[in-house]
Amino acid sequence: MEKFFLGAVIGMAAGAVLVANNCKLRNLVKKNQEDLMEKAENYIDTKLEELEKNGNSKKSAAKSAE
């Protein structure tokens, strides 16, 4: 287990050094981060819309039951 964590830490450090020293890799990382953030925002927006629709339908159903 200790060897795994040591390998993971060394791998992350080596990756950080490569990205810091290579402009193409840095731009690739930035692009992928932006894409990931955009996908996450779209996912959150769709989930919020679904919750709003479910909340509105429950409210209208409760009003019609009264």
Secondary structure, DSSP 8 states (H G I E B T S, - for coil): -HHHHHHHHHHHHHHHHHHHH-HHHHHHHHHHHHHHHHHHHHHHHHHHHHHHHHHHHHHHHHHHH-
